[in-house]
Amino acid sequence: MAPTSNPPPTIISQELNNMMSPKPYDVVIVGGGLSGLLVAHQLQLLQQGMPPNKKSWRLLEARPTLGGRLENDAVGNDIDLGGAWIWPMHQPRISNLVKSLGINTFAQPDDPSSTRIEGGAVEFVKRIAKMLPSDHIQTSSPVVGCKRVPVETNDTCTSADLSQLVTIQLESGEEINTKHVVLAAPPKLVSKHITFDPPLASDKARAMEKSQTWMAGVTKVALVYNSPRFWPLSISNGGFYPGPNRPAFQVYDGSPEDDTSVSALTFFTLSSLSNAAPDDDATLARHCAEQMTVHLSSNSRDYVPDTVVQKITAYDSFHVKRWPMEKYISEDVTPKRVNPHPEPVPALAKSEWDGQILFAGTETDLSSPGVMEGAVGAAMRVVDELKKLWQ
């Protein structure tokens, strides 16, 4: 019997290897907050058109969950722990999104000029994500680099109108090729976590480094009562003087739309002012309750019965969201102050690399940066830019 031998190795030509390589995406979106999801939604709508209009896309989110700075409590009480308000009279874009998604709203109980979302602002995230194919979305996927690379002349998978692609480098080591990148994340965080080869324009890099992420330094604390609201609305929307173990600088009525069985007082805090350990949420919540009771007892403008003041410290549960501890939201884990509301910065909105890198984080909006209106505006601006590039 003839001796057996191993089969010869399979040799794949470079041309065949190129043909087998994954086709580059038309767009990769970095960031799964409101702006990133809205860009994805608009691209998905293009899939309903004729083949020339269809554009492939993928969304990468660094954190395990979608939503960015929109988040509810974890037990289903519909209590906002992130962004909460819209102002329909002055914010047409988010108002149109509310209508198109069929979302219900209600007036902020202690400030009728402000509007909240029934189910919490995270309802935007839930409804948009539900309309997107889940296999296009990849969470827990931090991006660490973007590199412009030439298109191989024998790469039959790319369009002839592009001489370069962008290779996105993930922390995991995975690399993804795309024709366009939409960075739907805070510019400050993009500047800190993502390297660019070649570097971005100097004015762009400076603007990103100097930018601030709105509300990223705030820890929200919600005191929850398993009862209807017991406090007068006159006391639940106001400011405090923060100080040692007085971490709160603002309070509002955080109760859900249906407050017949659950009500909440929500505090904006600088948690570094409390001597509570970074993981001691119970002490931080207690400090907020004590701070409010002292404030009410010493404030002579409005008489508040002692029974009401005492009940404030008798909360049934609490929720704490430490946004400064979120690596992909904040760059400062122990902020000592709240940064001022961002102003429009034209350099933040400018695309780079001949339109191959576009910026859609809310801080890049030129009308309402930092808020949900700005997230919608920035997303729609970028979608319009892409459509022009594809004409």
Beta strands, then each sheet from edge to edge (+ up, - down):
strand 1: 25-30
strand 2: 57-60
strand 3: 85-86
strand 4: 105-108
strand 5: 111-117
strand 6: 137-138
strand 7: 143-150
strand 8: 164-170
strand 9: 175-183
strand 10: 195-197
strand 11: 219-225
strand 12: 238-239
strand 13: 248-253
strand 14: 263-269
strand 15: 317-322
strand 16: 357-359
sheet 1: 6+ 2+ 1+ 9+ 8- 7+ 10+
sheet 2: 6+ 2+ 1+ 9+ 16+
sheet 3: 3+ 5- 4+
sheet 4: 12+ 13- 14+ 11- 15+
end
